[in-house]
Amino acid sequence: MSNKKTTYNGTPELQEFLTGIGFSLHQGFLDVGSTINLCNWYACRRVEQEAPLCTCNEKPVQIVVTPHACYFPNGVYSESVSVELCAQSNHEDWWELNCYGISVETMKTSLDSIEKRLVAAWKAVNQ
């Protein structure tokens, strides 16, 4: 783990992993119902496979990874990650395709597979 200072709170090992494989980090803060997400960031990159463009901006779609770390009112601590693809299809409707509630370790080992499946779903949406 790096000792670099960052303005992004929460899951520094995940931040380092994602930036190491080409993701960029961005400021974000999510309210998770009655809990507050302790991570104030998300990461994104363009998909690495051939996929239909987002109709809205005519650019390749992005994969977005959002970490969630929170204490529930009962004191239980939980970490999870969501991976999503969100874009406007060639039918001019908006789609949000995601895999959510996965552990950080599962996301690290399965990210390529998750991305391939999201892109396959995106291709089906655009048929």
N, C-alpha and C positions, 0 to 999 in steps of 0.2 A: 504494500500500500504506500502511496506517495504522501509526503508531508506538505504538499503544495497547499497554499491557502486558496479557498474558493468561495464564491458568493452563493454557491448552491448548497443548500442544507440537505442532509440525509443521504444515506447509503453511498458513501464516498467510493467504496470498492466497485459498486455498479457504475458510478460516473466514470471511473478510470477504465473499466472494461469497455463501456460503450464508446467513449472517445477513442479508445485504442483500435476500434474496428470501424471508424469512419463516421460515427454519429456526432452531431453538434448538440451542445446543451443550450437550453433556453429557459429564461425565468418563467415560472408559473407557480400558482398556489391554488390548491384544490381544497374545497370544503367537502368533507365526506359525511354528510348527514349530521349526526350528533358528535362527530369527531373531527379533528383537524389533521390534515395530512402534514406530517413533519418534513416532507420533501417539498421543496419549493421550485422544482425544476421538472423538465421533460427533455427527451432527446429525440432527434429525428435525422433521417437520411433518405435520400431517394432510393427506391427499390433497385435491387441489383439485377433484376430479371426483366426481360421484355414484357411490357404490360401496357394496356391502353392508357393513354394520357388522361389527365383530369381535364374534362371539357371546359371548365370554368377558366383555367389559366393556361391551357394547352401545354402543360409541363408534366414530366413524369410524376407519378404519385409517390408519396412519402410513407415510410413506416415510422410510426411514433411510439416510443416507449415511455410510459408514465409510471414512476414508482409510487407506491402508497405505503407509508409507515405511520401508524397511529396507535394511540392508547384508547381503548374503548372505555365507556363510563365505568365498567366493572373492573378496570385496571389491567386488562389483558392487552399485551402488545402484539401487533401483527404487522408483517411486511408482505407485500405482494406487488406484482407488476402487471400492467396491461400493455398489450402490443396491438396497435390498430392501424388501419388504412382507411382514410376518410377522403372522399373526392366526389366530384360530379361525374356521373356516367354519361355515355353518349346518348342516353335517353333523356338527358337533362334533369335527372333526379339525383338527389344527394344520397350517398351511402356511407355508413360507418360500420366497417367490418372489424371485429376485434376478438382477441383472445385475452381473457381477463382472469384475475384471481390466481395467477400462477406464482410460484415461488421464484425468488431471484435466481437460485441455482438452476431450476428447471428452465427458466428463460435463457440463461447463459448457454446451456447445453442444447437447447431446442430452438434457438432464434432462427437459424436458417430454415428449419422445417416449418416453423410458424409463418415466416415470411412467404415461403413457397405456397403454403395453403391459403394465405390471405390473397396472394396474387392470383391463384387459381380461382378463388371466389370472385375476385374483381373482374377477371376475364369472363366468367359466367354472367355476371351482372351486365356486362357490355355486349352480350350477344343479341 
